[in-house]
Amino acid sequence: MVLHITPYSSACLHFLDGLSWSLVFPCYWFLDRLLASCVATSLEKRQRSQDPCSFLTLCVLISAPLYLLLLLASLPFALLGFIIWAPLQAIRQPYLYTYCRPDKHQAEQGQAGAGIGEWRPQGRSFCFCSANVCLLPDSLARFNNLSDTHRRAREVGKRIRNGASRPQIKIYIDSPTNTSISAASFSSLATGFRRTSSLDQRPDQTHTTNGPADTETEPATECPIHPSGATDCPVHPSVNDQGSAECPVHPDGADTTADCPLHQGGTKTQSAPGHHDCPMHGDGTQPKPSTDCPLHISGVQISISAPEPDPQEEEAETGNHRPGEHGGADTGSMTASRESLARYHGSDGGIGISSNNTLSHVPRTSIFKRPGRKRRHGDETFDHEISAFFPANLDFLALQEVFDHGSTTRLRRQLHRYFPYILSDVGRYGWKGCCSRFKFLNSGLMLASRYPILDARYECYPNGRGEDALAAKGALFAKVHVGTSHQEQRVVGYVTCTHLHAIEGDASVRCEQLDLLLQWGAEFRQSSSIPPEGEKVLEDLVAFDVILGDLNFDNCSSEDKLEQQHALFTQYKDPCRLGPGEDKPWALGTLLDPSGLYDEDVSSPESLQKLMENEEGRKEYLVFPPSKSQCPASSQKGRKIPLKGNGRRIDYILYSDEGLQQDWKLEIEEFSFVTQLAGLTDHLSVAMRLAVSTGEEEP
């Protein structure tokens, strides 16, 4: 159970690897730029068509011959470097494990690391996410209509981090007849507002060397809008404004008597002694608090967790702004860092609660989330939604297609501000092991965790074909430590990240890879549970076993029938699946049509979210199972042929309840399709929150 923290076992080998790559890199970079100048994205084509004599066109005409000349000049050095580099890959470690200790600010805010203290009887919930980020070398990414890989890598990391650490608000409705706002929640129930760390919902916050210290929670105050000591509450004016009749929600001059939830027909009624005024209904005319009031603590309970912004964030970097600095939608992390909040269901204009814990009057087109996006279909036991944000308090992140080395470094640096434990640079190069062909690219897998990683293993699929054989696609297995029982037994979980063969029509190849995935997973669980020789330790308690990744087949295409009936789906459960060839009605395709990535309708997380909630929008921008009446290479836009399902869902999160402790149960709390990486990749992300209950009662 030794994790590899360096690519090589000795400093000498590490030096030789760096020397060889410094000789190869100039040739690699010139080749990449030469190919990139020959393959234009749809955005670049549009710009050139609008201005044929543009500076961009001139740069391409000048740079292409220059890159070719420099490429030829660098070939002798690249050949020498390759002779040194290729043999070294046979002894290179299959992954790189990095741990970033949270700084003082992150530890105080609970933004890095998760406590692994005592496992309490009620269990815990864990949030998983999988995303294909398409971080290929720039020239190859352009075949998917994407460019500027290094910039995208940095922005992907920012958006994931900002989405996972954003303020978290959930409204609970006491009345069983009021279903306009979902009663399911990721956060703990509270009376009024509480300002807590992003880990507040967890039952355990014991400080360890691998996690943050306990975060004290402020008690609920009289005002349900602000914590104690706030001076900018819109419901309670300042001392100097006690006599002011201005409405704190409406701007000056607005009609405050028609639809303002803080006014009742413009009248002001004195409340009874000893009773706090509710800003949403008059206490003088209503002896008891209304159960429909979204602010009164008797009718509604609200929980909020709002970690402070990262003080180390570089303000000079584009798109990285704090919430509230600018308005409107944006493709940068400015919008990604904002909370998507529930609007009061009884008002057209809507009343939201901003990230600084104040009421704000916003139009319907603002970034606030409309009610009803969280849905529960039929007899479904969990909520599902299309979200413009990654789920708050994300615990495990599995990424695919992180191929480019420079992008890996940039992405890892961003993710380490939220995830302390990361497995990256996963896979083999050259002819090592299973590689029947030379591997120019590694596996592209990356796994980030907020819990300590105890053991890890990488396995390469040996049956790749065509262009897929040039990458060391495989599976990454990890064992994580999530708690300790009363009997001092470790509570662990197993997380698997994988990326299967992509070429259409090779169903037998993918089925063989699925067979290997199950076999390797069983072997890893068995080997990682064997204690070291000479040591007597208690058996680990397994809390969950989850598979995440891009499987490159969907559950609706007739061409994928073989994969749909694989034994994988008897051992693991798919929350979006009814059976072979049939998804649940709310399940959404995760593969976007590359030709539309730069359209204005899908350029931001909010606009893509809105589009995916519309059936016509899904038909326009998602890739659907191929139809016999349509040429596979033709564009999807404007077609009128029947479409099956809601698009090709090739990104999966599967979980197994086999091998758990007796009486332990797994329940899904929520499943999400995430649009926060709009404009950065051709996939939607998927997220799932899984609750692990032990069947015991709190002593």
Disulfide bonds with the S-S distance in Angstrom:
none
